[in-house]
Amino acid sequence: MIIKPKVRGFICTNAHPQGCAHNVHEQIEYIKQQGTIENGPKNVLVIGASTGYGLASRITAAFGCGANTFGVFFEKPNTAKRTGSAGYYNAAAFEHAAQEAGLYSKSINGDAFSTEIKDKTIAQIKQDMGKIDLVVYSLASPRRTDPVSGETFNSVLKPIGQSYTARSLNTDTLTIADVTLDPANEQEISNTVKVMGGEDWEMWITALKEADVLSEGCKTTAYTYLGDKLTWPIYGQATIGKAKEDLDRAAKAIEQTLAPLGGQANVSVLKALVTQASSAIPIMPLYISILYKVMKEDGSHEGCIEQLYRLFSEGLYSDKPRLDEANRLRMDERELREEVQGAVEKIWPTVTEENLFEATDYKGYADEFLKLFGFGLNSIDYDEDIAPEPSVKVNF
Ligand code: NAD
């Protein structure tokens, strides 16, 4: 089939197998060029390993530390008529590259919130890997079925307390208009915490610990975004922020669980960038387009892989990690510099539909969005008639 992007609203419903493989190899090359991370992990479990920050974590562990990796994700395989999801192709390309490099790499494609997938993962780890010394929790999901009650919860992206009106960019029509988001009710807040809070992270660590597959000194981290004034009403102080606050509670509880092993649990604060998850959040596309312009101009722009390399080398495996008062590892310090936030705030009210491409780096945003799905790459011939299979055989 000829595979061209099919964008619907803030998602792209197809993906290009070769383009996705290209993206994975590009990230692997970046990590290889940085050199080995001293005292890095050797056996790593990444939950949410197929796209965005989780994929970058897996690549950094494997190619920056020589680690064996086990990945869990929820992706769509291709059929004869439809392409698979980007994460499916990414995971296939990663596994192949890792195996070529002599690194153990296996994956499970299924619902990480379920007991079944936790049990299967643990059985495979026991059989193949022995003990895990790093667990990365990088899930982003709009819903979660509680494995105990069977009830399904949906998250919402809404402010708390009062409605919030702000300029928002519609990435479909390239129009800019004020959008008003009504405040969440108590039920919506608690449902969002149930989906994106720390409960499932805790469940994973408890299950792994009880199965005795965590090593002495095991580390675990889950990812959050904090942001600043511009994004607080829709992120930091909104429903998703409440869920993320729950990660801080979970990190403390997990440290208790890991205490007998001398283990460590930290929330890691990462910067805002284009992923499938962030493009679904109102305001974020405009914020990120302006942020990219400011950070590219001052030379401090980073993508997932640059952030993850720094998280491993300056955070998780550093003698002097940059921790905040809540014991969180901070990798968002460049985004939160006063001069960067100040510049974004100044540009924000001046953006119009007419000057979108000059006042912001919307082009960079849009290119990166398409790239997430393997599109817009010079090295790929998008007119070529290809099979929708991953370029390598997969066993997940
Ligand atoms: P993403 O959408 O690129 O990745 C989500 C991952 O979760 C994928 O691997 C997907 O397969 C997996 N997943 C989703 N539901 C699943 C399920 N039920 N079972 C198994 N796997 C499932 O998202 P991302 O932006 O990389 O987000 C990862 C984490 O980083 C999130 O916690 C997010 O809040 C955080 N974060 C993101 C940003 C940002 O700007 N993108 C900034 C800071 C922190």
Residues whose N, C-alpha, C, O or C-beta is under 5 A from the ligand:
A	BS01	NAD	G48 A49 S50 T51 G52 Y53 G54 V72 F73 F74 E75 G87 G110 D111 A112 F113 S138 L139 A140 S141 Y223 T224 Y225 L270 K271 A272 L273 T275 Q276 A277 S278
